[in-house]
Amino acid sequence: MERLPGFRDFYPEPLPANEAWSCDLRQHIFARWRETARRYGFREYDGPPLEPLELYTTKSGAEIVSQLFNFQDKGGRDVSMRPEMTPTVARMIATAERAYKKPVRWFSIPQLFRYEKQQKGRLREHFQLNCDLFGETDPAADAEVLALLIDGLRSLGLTAADFVIRLSSRQAWQGFFHGRGGDPARAQEFYQVIDKIERERDEVTAERLRSVGIDLADVRAFIAAGEPTPDLARVLADLSARGLAEFARIDYGVIRGLAYYTGIVFEAFDRKGEFRAIAGGGRYDDLVKLVSGGKADLPALGFGMGDVVLAELLKSRGLVPSFAGAVDVVVLVEDEAMRAESIGLVQRLREDGRAVEFALVPTKGDKQFKRALELGARVTLRVQSTPTGPTVLVKSLADRIQREVAMADSVAACRP
């Protein structure tokens, strides 16, 4: 029986096939994400993978339903597997924001689901780092979130030669559209055309822009000028003060198609242009109010960074570490008369924090040693009987040097 299209199996290393996904790499990415978020003072939260369908249609309109894994549950409720985390966190903040001092800094690593056509770098499920900051309107908050995104990528070994953050502004585009007599009721339609401008043929884009009263040449000139708004200028200055200026630039070709964005928006791309966007986000000051029906009103901004494109980028740049050596110590049970003492030693080593394996059933010594080499163990231990009582032979597999220690000293002898 095969897995469903667009979903993944995650195997421990070594992988059984080239197309298999590594659970070790996934955990490596998660660990770097969590550590970076922690350094920025963000606290981890989570929410349910199943939400009321209304949560997504309220935010994005009825047209989003075609992209969802949605159904009616046994209680007759219209529900959906979560396609993104922002509506969930907005709902949670709207419910409990009085319990937290502002600004609120939260992050999560949810698994998300979208029923859509599979493409390179885009599946029907993925894991995603979501970082959101609530309760601050100053551009300093936007710079803080951007710095977190940059450092999250740097923590995985990526440099300014590998990626760039392209900064834009919904307010800049709003001023452009309204300044040319655009109909406010069609502003979102205009934003969606701009969002696809790099992926669509010029003649198609030109026709769609004409339908909302905008000229493509005018749009191209605005993008080329790249004059930063005051907010964007503040963000660039902040990043420069942190020594991170080389990681970001103004690019009005980015607008992000989601309707709820209200201010600065951004996307991270690899410099070579080989992959889809690595991450994206922006300011969404009205979403908490919308989701809560006006009961709560809190400015917000954040970003999402998925694991699919990021994993492929790390592979292409040779930044995937070796995951061999998950087992630190192998206890060799070559004398079955010493099995009880060996098992006791295994337990003490594990309680000391070592990752330990041993032969569960009688096995030839050479096979046990070969297994230790295959596992990438650092040392082997073998309990032996002596006239004065059991002692332990400790062998370093790096240099094959072996020494004999007393049983009482064997745990300490295995510490790095």
N, C-alpha and C positions, 0 to 999 in steps of 0.2 A: 504494500500500500504506500502511495507516494504522498508527500505533503501538498498542501494547497498551493496553487500558483501565487507568486508574489510574497510568500512567507519563507522563513529561513529556519534551518536547523543549525545550532551552534555546537561544534565539537571541541573537545579539549585537544591540544596539540599532542602529537603530530596529526595533521589533518588527513583524513582518508582520501580526499580528492581535491583537485585544484579549485573547484567551484564551492567547496565547503566553507562555511564561515567559522572563524575561530572564537570560541568562548573566552580563551585566554586574552586575545586582543581586545574583545569587548570589555572585559574586566579591567584591563590596562587603561583603556580610554575612560571608563567610569571613574577609576581611581584618580586619574589626573583631573578630571572634571570636578570631582568632589573636593580635592585638595585645593584647587584654585578658588572655587567658590567659598570655601572656608576661610581662605586668606583675605577675602574681601568682605568678610562678615556676613555672608549669606547663610541662612538656615534652611535645612532640607524639609520639604513637605511632600505629601502625596495626596492623590484623590482617587475616586473610583474610575475604573476603566469603562464603566457603563454609565451614561448620563441621559437625562431627558432630551429627546430630540429637539424640543423647543429651545434649549440652551444654545444650539447651533443655528437654528433658523432665525432666532431673534437677532443674533449677531451678524449672520451672513446672508439671510434671505432663504426662500424656499428652494432656490436653485442648487444649494449645497447638498441637498438630499441625495442627488444622483451620485455623489462622491463618497457616500457613507455606507458603513455596515449597519444599517438600521432595520428594526423590526418591531413588532408589537409583542410585549412580554405576556406572561400568563395572567397578569393582573389587568391586561388591556391597556397598558401604558405604551406610548410611542417612545422608544429608546434608541440609542445609538452607541456603538463603540466609539470612544473618543478619537477624533481625527487630529486634535491639537489640544494643548494644555491651557492656553490663555483663557478661554471661557471658564474653565474649571477654577483656575486660581482667582479670576475676577469674582466668581460666585462665592468662593471661600472668604476672600477679603471683604466682600460686601457684608457677609454674615458676621464676621468676627473682628473687623478692623479696630473696634474700640478696645480690644484686649491687647493691642500691640502699640508700642511707641513708634512714632514716625521719624524717619522713613523706614518702611518695612522692606527688608531684603530677604527674598526667598528664592530657593532653587529646587528643581526636581529633575528626575531622570525617568520619565514615563515611557511606556511602549504605546505607540499611536497607530491608528488603523485608518486607511483610506481605500475605498473601493474604486480604483482607477486603473488605467492602462499602465502596465509595467514599462519602465524605461530605464536606461542606464542611470544609475544613481538614485532611482526612485522606485520603491517597491510598495506593496500593499500594507506593510507594517515596517516600523523602524523605531529605534530608541532615540531619544532626543534630550539634550541638556536644555532646560528652560530656566532662565534667570530673569527675575522681575523685581523692580523696585517701585514701591508705592508711597505716595505722600509728598513728592517733591517736584516742583515745576521748573526749578532752575536748571539751565544747561549743564551745570556741574554734575547733575545726576546722569545725564546722557553720556557725559565723558567717562564717568565711573563705570557704567555698564559696558561701554565700548572697551575700556581698559581691561575689564574682566574677560571679555570675549577674546581680545588680543592675547592676554596671558594664558587663557585656556588653550589656545592653539600653540603658543610658545612652549607650554609645559610638555607638549608631545614632540618637541624637537623641531617644529616648523619655525621658519625665520621670515624676515621681511622679503627675502628673495623668493619665498614660497607662496605668500598670500598677501592680499591687500583688502582693507575695508573701504568700500565705496559708500560715501555719505551723500545723502540727499535730504530734501525737506518737502513735506506735503504742503506746508505754508507757502514755500516758494512757488510750487506748481499751482496752488490755489490762486496766488496773486497773478501768475501768468494767465491762467484761464479766465479769471474774472476781468482782468485788464484788457482782454480782447473781446469782451462782450459775451463770454460763455454763459450758457444757461445753468444756474446753480443746480437745477434738478438733474442735469446731465453730467455733473462734475465727476461722479464715480465712473461713468462710462468712459470719460476722457482719461481718467487715471489708469483704467484697465488697458486702454490702447497704449499708453506710455509704458506700462509694465511689460508689454510684449514687443516693444519696438525693436529690440535686438534679435528677437526670434522670428519676426514676421517679415515678409517681403515688403519693400518700400511702397509698392503700388497698393497693396492691401492696407497698410498703415495710413497712407495718404487719403484713401477713400474713407476710411473710418474717421479720420480727423476732420475731413471736409463735412461729414455728416453732423459734427458738433460745432462747425464754424471755425475750425482751426487749420492753419496751413502747416504742412510738414516742414517746409524750409524754415519757418519761424521757430518751430520746435527744435530743429537741429541747431539753429543759431543759439538758442537759449542754453541748450546742453553744452555746446562748445564753449560758450563764454564762462560758464561755471563760477559765476560770482556768488560767493558764500553769503547767506543771510547772517544777520548779527548772531543768531543762536549757533549756527555752524561755525562762525569765526571763533566764538567762545570755546566751542568743543575742540577745535583744532589747536587753539592756544593751550588748553588744558592738557591735551595729549602731548604737545611739544614739551611742556613743563615736566612731564613724566618720562621724557626720553622716548616716546612712542610715535613721534610724528611720521616716521617713515612707513608706518603700517596703515595710514589712512589718507584718503584724498577725496575731494569733492567730485561727484559724478551724478549729474541730474538725470542720467539715463536710468537710474534706479528710482523707483517710486513705490514698489510693493503694492500688489493688487488688492489686498484686503481692505475692506471699507472702513474698519475701525481706527486706522492710523490717523493721527491728528497733527503731528509735528515732524521732528527729525526721524528719518528712516535710513536703514543701512543694510548692506549685504556684504558678506565676505566671499571672495573668489580666489582661486589659485592663480598665480601670476601667469602661468603658461596657457590658461584658458582651456584646459583639458577636461574640466569637470563642471557640473552644475554648481550653483551657489553652495558654499560650505555651511553658511549660517545666515540668518536674516532676522531683522526685528525693527523696532522703532517705538515711538511714543504713542500711547493710546489713552488719552486723558478722559475720554467719555465712556469707556466700556464698563467700568464698575457701576456707573450711574444707570447705564442701559440695562445691564444684567439684573440689577436690583430693583428696577422699576422706579428709580429716583430715590430710594430709601438711603442709599449711600453714594457719596460722590468723592472720589479720590483720584488724583492724577497718577498716571502709571506709565512705565516703559519697560521693555524687556527684549529678549531675543531667544531664538531657538537654534540649536546646532545639532543636526542629525548624525547618526553613526555611520550611515551607508556611504555617503560621499567622503566623509572624513577617513574611514578605514581604507577606502581605495586610494585616497591621496597619500596616506602614510605608507602604503605599500609601494606606490609609484616613486616615492622619494627615499625609499630604503630606510624608513624610520620605525619599522616594526621590530621590536626587540626579540631576542631568542627567549622562548618560553620553556626551554628544557630545564631540568633540575628542580621540578616542583617538589621532589622528594629530596630531603637533605641527608638523611641517614638511612642505611639499610643494615639491619641486624641479621647476620648470617647464622642460621641454626644448623650447623654441620654435625653437632652431636645431639641426638634426640634426648639423651639423658639430661641435657642442659636446657631443654625447651622451656620448662617452667621459669628458670632464672632469666632466660632470654626474653620471655614475654613480660616478666616484671621489669626488665630493663627498657623494653619498648615503651611501656606505660610511663615510666619515669621520664624518659626522653620527651615524650609527647607533652607531658605536664610541664616540662621545661620550655616548651615552645618549638621543639624541633618537629619537622615533618618526617615521619618514619614509616618504613615498610619492612615487612619480613615475610618469609614463606609460611603460609598458613598450614601447609601439610608437608610431610617429609619430602625433601627435594635434594638432588645432588648438589654438592657444594659449588661445582663449576657453573651450574645453571643459575644458582643464586647470585654468584659473583657477576655473571654476564647480565643478569637482570639489573643489578646495581649500576653497571656501566650504561645500560640502555636508559635507565631512569635519570642519568646525570647526577647521581648522588655525590656528595662531597666526601663522605667517609663511610667505611663499613666497620661494624663492630662484631666481634665473635666472642661469645662467652666460652671459656675453657675451664676444665677442672684441673686443679693443682693440689698437691698434698696439703697445702695450708688453706684451701678453699678456692672458690671461683675467682678468676681474674678475667680481664677483658683485653683482647687484642684490638687496637684502634689503628685502622689503615687509612691514610690519606690517598684518595684516588688520583689526585693531581700529580703527586711525585712518587706514589707507591711506597712511601716510608711507613713502616709499621712499628708501633710501640706497645708495650704491655703496661696496663694500669690496674690498680686495685678496683674492685667492683664499686666501692664507695666513691671513687674518683672518676668513674666512666662518664657520667652525665656532664660534668664540668669539662672533661677532655673533648667533648663534641661541640662545645660552643665555638662559634666563629672567632 
